[in-house]
């Protein structure tokens, strides 16, 4: 049986880049998004071109009912889950200075970017523990996709930074808890990645990158993150649970 990976927010952007790399690495994949199934039919067909199975689990990771249903769908279709990639996330609907930001925006960002992944991980982790107990050959891992914003302050989107910092701690917590079951938990921390989420700030970051914001003077691509996640999912870092893998082109490298 092929290994199965579930990528939240996997129908576009970084998540799709991850899904493609895992499909190329011969995983069967389940991807999640909030769009209706017919809107991602082409994406599913593209993923199937790599030779494995691909299914779409429509739902909002912030919803308890949707998380429960999506796990049931994966169980029914594949019967197993080896890799969870918590990638789904939202930016604030409107960037506002932290002296003016609203509680509504805070709640919107936190439920999707932190609360949802935290409790999805809880549910999947319990399923993975069951799988380790019934199948000695089982090999699983969990990957949280955070952001350089976990440690780099942006005062016009404080809720986003705080949610990503929380996801970073969640990585450490679950890594510590799941160690006895040999289920590693990792964090992948992207920098400036070219996606639809960053489309509105293209001109700003084009200028900053040209001026040396990153050591490698280019935007990151979704496939850059996808390759990092695939390396973790394939078990190339078996003794590194709880660690952070930076995919930021050297942006956070201290320099003089």
C-alpha positions in Angstrom: 0.0 0.0 0.0 1.2 3.5 -0.9 1.7 6.0 1.9 -1.1 8.7 2.2 -0.6 12.4 2.8 -3.3 14.9 3.8 -2.4 18.6 2.9 -4.7 21.3 4.2 -5.1 24.2 1.9 -3.7 21.9 -0.8 -5.6 23.1 -3.8 -3.6 26.3 -4.5 -0.4 28.2 -3.6 2.1 26.6 -1.2 -0.3 23.8 -0.4 -0.5 22.7 -4.1 3.2 23.0 -4.4 3.5 20.5 -1.5 0.8 18.2 -2.9 2.6 18.0 -6.2 6.0 17.2 -4.7 4.4 14.5 -2.5 2.5 13.0 -5.5 5.7 12.9 -7.4 7.3 11.1 -4.5 4.6 8.4 -4.9 2.3 9.4 -2.1 -1.4 9.1 -2.5 -2.8 12.5 -1.6 -5.8 14.1 0.0 -6.1 17.9 -0.4 -8.3 20.3 1.4 -9.8 23.6 0.5 -13.0 25.6 1.0 -13.9 25.9 -2.7 -16.5 23.5 -4.1 -15.3 20.3 -5.6 -16.0 21.3 -9.2 -13.7 24.3 -8.8 -10.7 22.0 -8.1 -11.5 19.1 -10.5 -8.6 20.1 -12.8 -6.2 20.2 -9.8 -7.2 16.7 -8.7 -6.7 15.4 -12.3 -3.3 17.0 -12.5 -2.3 15.4 -9.2 -3.4 12.0 -10.5 -1.0 12.4 -13.5 1.8 11.4 -11.2 0.4 7.9 -10.9 -1.3 7.9 -7.5 -4.7 8.5 -6.1 -5.9 12.0 -5.2 -9.1 13.1 -3.5 -10.5 16.5 -2.5 -11.8 17.0 1.1 -13.8 20.2 1.0 -14.1 21.9 4.3 -12.9 24.7 6.7 -10.2 23.6 9.1 -11.6 26.1 11.6 -14.8 24.0 11.8 -15.0 21.0 14.2 -17.6 19.3 12.0 -15.6 19.8 8.8 -12.4 18.5 10.4 -14.2 15.4 11.7 -15.9 14.8 8.3 -12.6 15.1 6.4 -10.8 12.6 8.5 -13.7 10.2 8.0 -13.5 10.7 4.3 -9.8 9.8 4.3 -10.4 6.8 6.5 -13.1 5.6 4.2 -11.1 6.1 1.0 -7.6 5.1 2.0 -7.9 3.4 5.3 -4.7 5.0 6.6 -2.9 8.3 6.9 0.8 8.6 7.2 1.5 12.3 6.8 -0.4 15.4 7.9 0.6 18.7 6.5 -1.0 21.7 8.3 -0.7 24.3 5.6 -4.1 26.0 5.3 -4.0 29.6 6.5 -5.4 33.0 5.9 -4.1 36.5 6.1 -5.9 39.3 7.8 -8.7 40.6 5.5 -7.3 44.0 6.0 -3.8 44.8 7.3 -4.1 47.2 10.2 -1.7 48.6 12.8 -1.8 46.7 16.0 -3.1 49.9 17.7 -6.2 49.7 15.5 -6.7 46.0 14.6 -10.0 44.4 15.5 -10.9 41.4 17.6 -12.9 40.1 14.7 -9.8 39.9 12.6 -7.9 38.3 15.4 -10.5 35.6 15.8 -10.7 35.0 12.0 -7.0 34.5 11.7 -6.5 32.5 14.9 -9.3 30.0 14.3 -7.9 29.1 10.8 -4.2 29.4 11.4 -3.8 28.0 14.9 -6.9 26.6 16.5 -7.9 24.5 13.5 -4.5 23.0 12.9 -4.0 22.4 16.6 -7.2 20.3 16.9 -6.8 18.6 13.5 -3.3 17.5 14.7 -4.8 16.2 17.9 -7.3 14.1 16.0 -4.8 12.8 13.4 -2.2 12.2 16.1 -4.6 9.9 17.9 -5.3 8.0 14.7 -1.6 7.7 14.0 -1.0 6.3 17.5 -3.7 3.7 16.7 -2.0 2.8 13.5 1.4 2.3 15.2 -0.3 -0.1 17.6 -2.0 -2.2 14.9 0.7 -2.0 12.3 4.4 -2.4 13.3 5.4 -1.2 9.9 3.6 2.1 10.2 5.7 5.3 9.6 4.1 8.6 10.1 4.9 12.3 10.6 3.3 15.7 11.0 4.5 18.9 9.3 3.3 22.4 10.2 3.8 25.1 7.7 4.3 28.3 9.6 6.1 31.5 8.4 9.1 33.7 9.1 6.4 35.8 10.7 6.6 33.4 13.7 9.7 35.4 14.8 9.8 38.4 12.4 7.4 41.1 13.7 5.0 42.9 11.3 3.1 45.4 13.3 0.4 45.7 10.5 -0.6 42.1 10.9 0.0 41.2 14.5 -2.7 38.5 14.6 -1.0 36.6 11.7 2.4 36.7 13.5 1.0 35.6 16.8 -0.9 32.7 15.2 2.3 31.5 13.4 4.3 31.8 16.6 1.6 29.7 18.3 1.9 27.1 15.5 5.6 26.9 16.1 5.0 26.1 19.8 2.4 23.5 18.8 5.1 21.8 16.8 7.2 21.5 19.8 4.4 20.3 22.0 3.2 17.6 19.7 6.8 16.5 19.0 7.4 16.1 22.7 4.1 14.2 23.2 4.4 11.9 20.2 8.1 11.0 20.6 7.3 7.7 22.5 5.4 6.6 19.4 8.2 7.5 17.0 6.0 10.0 15.2 8.1 13.1 14.4 6.6 16.5 14.1 8.3 19.3 12.2 7.9 22.9 11.3 8.7 24.3 7.8 9.0 28.1 7.9 8.7 29.8 4.5 9.8 33.3 3.8 8.7 35.4 0.8 6.9 32.9 -1.4 5.2 33.9 -4.7 1.5 32.9 -4.3 -1.9 34.5 -4.7 -1.6 35.6 -1.0 1.4 37.7 -1.8 0.2 39.0 -5.1 -0.9 42.3 -3.7 2.6 43.1 -2.3 4.6 42.0 -5.3 6.0 45.4 -6.1 7.0 46.0 -2.4 8.9 42.7 -2.2 10.5 42.9 -5.6 12.2 46.1 -4.4 13.2 44.7 -1.0 14.6 41.5 -2.5 16.6 43.5 -5.1 18.0 45.6 -2.2 19.1 42.5 -0.3 16.2 41.4 1.9 17.1 37.8 1.1 20.6 36.3 0.6 19.3 34.4 -2.5 17.9 37.3 -4.6 14.7 35.8 -5.8 11.2 35.1 -4.6 10.6 31.6 -3.1 8.4 29.3 -5.1 5.7 26.9 -3.9 7.9 24.0 -5.1 10.7 25.2 -2.8 8.5 24.6 0.2 7.1 21.4 -1.4 10.6 19.9 -1.7 11.3 20.6 1.9 8.1 19.0 3.1 8.7 16.0 0.8 12.1 15.5 2.3 10.6 15.3 5.8 7.7 13.1 4.7 10.1 10.7 3.0 12.0 10.3 6.3 15.2 12.0 5.4 15.3 13.7 8.8 14.4 10.8 11.1 16.2 12.1 14.2 15.1 15.8 14.0 11.7 15.9 15.6 10.5 19.3 16.8 12.9 21.1 14.5 12.4 24.1 12.2 13.4 23.9 8.5 13.8 27.4 7.1 12.8 28.0 3.5 13.4 31.7 3.3 16.4 32.2 0.9 18.5 33.4 3.9 16.1 36.2 4.8 16.4 35.5 8.5 20.2 34.9 8.4 21.9 37.4 10.8 24.1 39.6 8.7 26.3 42.7 9.2 
